[in-house]
Amino acid sequence: MEGCMFEFDLKACKFLIVKNTGEGAAGHNTEKQILEKLGGFITDTIAEKNSSSLNKYFHEEDSSAVHKALTELQRAGRTVFQGRLHTSDGDYHWYRFYMAVVFDDKRQIKRVLGNVLDINDTQNKFARMQHKAERDPLTGIYNRAVFEKYVNEVLADSSKRQHAFFLLDIDDFKNVNDSRGHAFGDTVLCELTANLERSFRSSDLLGRIGGDEFAVLMCDITSMENALVKAGQICSLYTKGAAKEGLKISCSIGMVFCESDDGADFDDLYQKADSALYKAKGKGKNVFVVFDENML
């Protein structure tokens, strides 16, 4: 097996054996840097049982998987996991870790044996492929299929959290394409996307449903009023942005409020928001309308 094989003594807090068995062991980082991080990780999390230090060594998104692996290591005596290890230059690098332990007669871990394998190139290639499959090629936000999937996951959450679903499109977008060309139309779509990304939180979901139609799930809102204010801001921001180009381009928004675990799914929210969007168009466009049951 390629990688960097090791044996670590928890009492002495040092490596007893280190053997590099292939070029893939270190990647762009030196073996010394890897071992320094690995030794600190084993000392803090296994010897001193300080699980709160995980983010010191691994990317925060990997902390849960690493914590689970440590639990398995204590229970079964062995584990395999992967994660992004923090490097000395402030970046992260993907590794796969194979670990087994030697217990003493009180079933306390006295040694950790294992192998570290550099998988950074493979993981980055996979991430690029995944991003391409999930994202709209023009705007870079989620495509419809992936957006729908993530919305349904949020709605299936058993906790009673309130969300706001926005469905919006550009008013008279066909006229924009006809008068200025599709290349300019693409610029308008990207401008709308940029406004949405600036206006919403990183925890909110953004998707391009198709053409000039976009959707946003504002997750876990504290009040309906905040979402209503946000809808008004979107209309205002987009009008101002277009006005700088001497154009009267605007967007209309249909909104619907929902709660996790209330039985709704993406199709339900889309239908209701679409009804509200239709009403917004009828009111003269460049406005938002909140759905109510009388619209169905």
N, C-alpha and C positions, 0 to 999 in steps of 0.2 A: 504494500500500500504506500502510495506517495504521501508525503506530508512531513510533519515534524513530530516524531515520537518522543514521549517524555515520561518521567516518573517524578512525582513531587511529594516530598515529605512534609506533612502538615505540622509536625512538632518542631522541626528545624526551619520550616517555611522557606525551603529552597529545593531546587531541582537536583535530583540525584543522577538522573540520566537524561540526556538530550541527544537525539539522533535525527539528523535531517536525511530523509530517505528519497528526496526528489526535488526538482526545481520548483514544483508547485507549492512548496511548503511556505514560502515567504512572500511571493508575489513582488510588489513594488516596495514592500517594507522589509527591513532587515530582520533576521531571525532574532537578534537581540531585542528589538522593539516588541516583537510578538511575545517573546517569553516574559518580558518585563510586565506587559499587560496581563498575560495569562497567570503569572505568579501572583500578581496583586489581586486578580479576580478570585483565584482559588483561596488565597489567604483570607480575604474579606468575606466571601460568601459561604465558603465551606468550613474553614478553620474557625473563623470568628462568627459565623452564621449571621452575617449582616446583609440581609437581602435588600435593604434599602439602598445599598451602594451599587446596584445593578446598572443604573443609568450612568454611573461613572465610567463604566467599561463598554456598555452596549447601547446601541440606538434605542431610544425609548419605545419605539414600535416593536422591538424584539424582546423587551423586558419580560412580558408575560410568558413567551415560549421558553426563555432561559430559566425563569423561575420554575416552570413546570418540569423542565429537564433536571433541575437540581433536586426537586422533590422525588422524582423517579430515581435519581442516583442514590439518594439516601435509602429509599425503599427497596429497590431491586439490585443495587450495587453496580449498575451500568446505565448508560444513556447515550443517545446520539441527538445532537441538535445543531442548528446553524443560526448565525446572527451576524450583525454588522459590528465589528469590534472597533472601538475608538482608537484612532492612530495618533501618533505624536504630532502630526502636522494639522490636527484639528478636524480631519476628515474621518470617514468610516470605511471599513474594508470587510467584505464578506468572507467568513470562514465556516467550515463544518468541523464540529468537535465530536470526537469519539472518546468517551471516558468510562473508566471502570475504577472501583475503589477496593482497597484492602482494609477490612475492619479489624479492630483489636478484640480481645475477649469480652469487652463490654459493648460491643457493636458500635464503637466510635470509629469514625474514619481516620486512619493513620497515614494512608498513602493514596494518591490519585495517579492512575496510569492512563495514558491516552495518546491520541494522535490529532494533530491540527492540520486541516487540509484547506488550501487557498481555493475558494470557489468564486472569487470576485468577478472574473470575466464571464463565467457562465451565468451568474445571477444578474449581472448588468444586461447581458444579452436578452435574458428572459424578461427583465423589466421593460426593455425597449419594445419587445414583441407584444407584451401585455398592454402597454400603453397604446400602441398602435391599434390593437384589437378593441380597446375600450373607448377610444377617443374619436370625436368627430375630426376628420382630417383638416378642415378649414379653421375651426375655432379652437380646437384643443380641449374642449370640455367633453363631458360624457356624451356618447351617442345614445339614441333612444333606448335600445335594448338594455344597456348597462345602467342607465339612469332609472329605468323602470325596475330593474332588479334591486338596486340599492334602496329605492323608495319603499318597495314591498318589504325589505328587510327591516327598515325603520318602523314601518307600520305594524310589523309582527311582534315588535318588542312588547313584552308583558307589562312594562311599567306604563303608567298613565301619564304620558307626556303629550303636550299639545304642540301641533305643528301648523304651519301655514304653507299652502301650495299655491304657487303663482304660475299662471299660463299667460304668456305674452307673445305678441308678434308685432312686426313693424307695420304701421299704417300705410296702405297703398304702396307696398314694396314693389309690386309689378311695375308701377310707374317709374320707380327709381331705376330699375333694370332697363326699362324701355328707353328712358331719356338719357341715362348716363352710361349704360353698358353693364354687363355682368361683372366685369373686373371691379368697377366702382361699387356695385352691389355687394360683392364679397367684402370690400373694405367697410361698408356699413355694418354688415353682419359681425365682423371682427370688432368694430367699435362698440356695438351693443354688448358683445361678450365681455370686453374689457370693462365697461361700465358695471356689468353685473358682478364681475369678480371683485371689483373695488368696493361695491356696495354691500355685498354679503360676507358672512363670516366663512372661515375655512371649513367649519363644521357643517355648513349648509351644502346641499347638493344642487349642482347646476348641470343642465342637459340641453342639447339641441334636439328637438323632437323631429324637425324636418323643415327644409326651406327656411323661412323667416320666423318660424315658431320655436320658442324657447320655454323651458320650464325650470322652476326653482322650488325646492323643498326647504323652507326655513325651519330647521329642526329645533325642537325643545325651546319654544318661545316662552317668555315670561308673561307676556300679555298680548292680547289682540291689537291693542293700540300701537305697540311697537311695529307690528307687521304692517298695519295700515299706513303708518308714517313712512315706512320703507317703500311701500308701493308708490306713494306720492313722490318720493325722492327719485325713484327710477324714471318716472315720466318726466320730471323736471330736468334731471341730469341729461337725459338723452336729447331732449329738445334743445338745451343749451349747446351740447356738443355738436349737433347738426347745424345750428345757427351760425357757428363759426365758419362753416363752409358756404354760407349763403343759401342753405337749404332748409326747407320746412319738412323735416322728417321727425316722426314721433312714433311712440308705441302705445298700445292699449293692453290692459292687464285684466284677467279674470282671476279671482281669488276664492279659495275655499279653506276653511279651518277644519282640523280633524285632530283626533287623539290616537296614540298608539293603542293597539289591541281593541279597537272599537269595531272591527270587522271590515273596515274599508281596505281597498287595495288601490294600486295605481290607476286602474281602469275607472274606478269609482270617482277618484279625485279628478282625473282628466275630464270625464264627462261633465262633472259639475262645474269645473273651472272653465270649460269650453262654453257652457251655457252663460256663465257670467261674462266671458270675453265677448260673446255675441251681443250682449246687452251694452257692453262698453262701446262697441263699434256703433251701435244704434244711437248712443248718446253724443255722437260727434267725434269719437276717437280721442286718443291722447288722454284717457282717463282710466281709472280702475274701478271695478265693480265687484262687490263681494256676493258670492252665491247665497241664495236662499231657496227653500224647497218649492216656492211658487214658480221658479224658472223651469222646472222639469215638465 
